[in-house]
Amino acid sequence: MALTKFERRSRIKLRIRKVVYGTKDKPRLTVFRSNKQIYVQLIDDAEGKTLLSVSSRTKEIAEKSGITKIEQAKLVGKLAAEKSKESGISMVVFDRNGYLYHGRIKALAEAAREGGLKF
């Protein structure tokens, strides 16, 4: 029997999380994508704390109307890179959270790299 979209993503997510682990010096940059929004968190897995979170619902991004979801993802990536630089984080481990590295996920990752994050 075929897997549903949710079951497939859950399996991929578990497979990725076995390998990807964030520390305080090199936190895990995880992405969640809904139909309308995109969210990013920098997580320290050693302590189980979220160090930083950015989403497309923040004022700076939500005020911009008439932009596509990919442009929204690029803005979130740049904002995440800026905020992480302010908190002294330059290296991260990228966790695509079971999503394919394509479209909004790819745009976000490339924008974060352009903003100065290394992963």
Backbone torsions as a table, in degrees:
resi	resn	phi	psi	omega
1	MET	NA	140.2	-176.3
2	ALA	-73.3	147.9	177.2
3	LEU	-78.6	148.0	173.1
4	THR	-77.4	169.2	179.9
5	LYS	-60.6	-39.9	-179.8
6	PHE	-67.2	-44.2	-179.8
7	GLU	-63.8	-40.7	179.8
8	ARG	-62.3	-47.1	-179.6
9	ARG	-65.2	-36.7	178.7
10	SER	-63.6	-40.8	178.2
11	ARG	-64.8	-44.9	179.0
12	ILE	-63.0	-41.8	-179.4
13	LYS	-59.6	-45.9	179.0
14	LEU	-64.8	-37.9	179.5
15	ARG	-64.9	-39.8	179.4
16	ILE	-70.2	-43.3	-174.4
17	ARG	-68.1	-18.0	175.1
18	LYS	-64.7	-30.7	-174.1
19	VAL	-100.9	-40.5	-173.5
20	VAL	-84.4	124.4	-177.9
21	TYR	-143.9	132.3	-177.9
22	GLY	-103.8	143.3	175.1
23	THR	-118.2	-179.3	-179.9
24	LYS	-67.5	-37.9	179.7
25	ASP	-76.4	-33.6	-177.5
26	LYS	-133.8	80.5	-175.8
27	PRO	-73.1	166.0	179.2
28	ARG	-89.7	123.5	176.4
29	LEU	-94.5	105.5	-176.8
30	THR	-107.5	147.1	-174.7
31	VAL	-120.1	136.0	169.4
32	PHE	-123.6	132.5	-176.7
33	ARG	-121.8	120.3	172.0
34	SER	-102.8	-176.2	-179.4
35	ASN	-66.6	-31.5	-175.9
36	LYS	-111.9	-28.7	-172.3
37	GLN	-122.0	169.2	174.0
38	ILE	-139.5	138.4	-173.7
39	TYR	-128.3	144.7	178.4
40	VAL	-131.8	139.2	175.0
41	GLN	-133.4	143.0	169.8
42	LEU	-104.3	118.4	-170.7
43	ILE	-121.0	134.3	171.8
44	ASP	-96.3	103.7	-176.4
45	ASP	-72.8	-24.0	180.0
46	ALA	-64.2	-40.7	179.3
47	GLU	-100.9	-13.1	-178.9
48	GLY	73.4	36.2	-177.4
49	LYS	-119.8	144.9	172.6
50	THR	-88.3	120.1	-178.0
51	LEU	-83.9	-31.8	-173.0
52	LEU	-159.9	143.8	174.8
53	SER	-141.4	141.3	179.4
54	VAL	-138.7	142.6	176.4
55	SER	-143.3	172.3	178.1
56	SER	-76.7	-0.8	177.7
57	ARG	-94.0	-3.0	176.5
58	THR	-66.0	153.4	-173.6
59	LYS	-54.7	-45.6	-175.4
60	GLU	-59.4	-34.1	-177.3
61	ILE	-94.0	-38.5	-177.2
62	ALA	-66.7	-28.1	179.8
63	GLU	-68.1	-26.0	-179.2
64	LYS	-77.9	115.3	-179.5
65	SER	-104.0	156.2	177.7
66	GLY	78.4	20.3	176.4
67	ILE	-105.0	152.6	-179.2
68	THR	-78.3	169.3	-179.4
69	LYS	-67.9	-31.7	178.5
70	ILE	-69.5	-40.8	176.4
71	GLU	-64.4	-37.0	176.3
72	GLN	-60.9	-44.6	-179.8
73	ALA	-63.7	-38.5	177.9
74	LYS	-63.3	-41.9	178.9
75	LEU	-64.1	-39.5	178.3
76	VAL	-64.7	-42.4	178.3
77	GLY	-61.7	-43.8	179.2
78	LYS	-65.7	-42.5	-180.0
79	LEU	-65.3	-38.6	177.3
80	ALA	-64.1	-40.0	178.7
81	ALA	-65.3	-42.5	179.6
82	GLU	-62.9	-46.9	-178.3
83	LYS	-66.3	-36.2	179.2
84	SER	-70.1	-35.2	176.0
85	LYS	-63.0	-40.5	178.4
86	GLU	-62.5	-35.3	179.4
87	SER	-88.0	5.7	174.4
88	GLY	85.6	21.9	-179.8
89	ILE	-108.6	124.1	179.0
90	SER	-120.6	-22.7	-179.9
91	MET	-113.7	135.1	177.4
92	VAL	-137.8	166.5	172.7
93	VAL	-110.9	124.9	-174.9
94	PHE	-86.1	126.2	177.7
95	ASP	-117.8	106.5	-177.8
96	ARG	-80.2	-1.5	170.2
97	ASN	61.5	33.1	177.0
98	GLY	89.5	-7.2	179.2
99	TYR	-83.5	152.7	175.7
100	LEU	-68.7	145.1	177.5
101	TYR	-79.4	79.8	-174.8
102	HIS	-160.6	152.2	174.0
103	GLY	67.6	-123.2	-175.5
104	ARG	-66.3	-36.2	-180.0
105	ILE	-65.5	-44.5	179.2
106	LYS	-64.9	-42.4	179.6
107	ALA	-62.4	-41.8	178.9
108	LEU	-63.8	-45.6	-178.0
109	ALA	-64.1	-43.0	-179.5
110	GLU	-67.2	-37.5	178.0
111	ALA	-67.1	-37.1	177.7
112	ALA	-66.5	-38.3	177.2
113	ARG	-65.3	-43.3	178.1
114	GLU	-62.7	-33.0	178.8
115	GLY	-72.9	-9.9	175.6
116	GLY	117.1	-3.0	177.2
117	LEU	-77.1	142.8	177.9
118	LYS	-112.9	126.1	173.8
119	PHE	-155.6	NA	NA
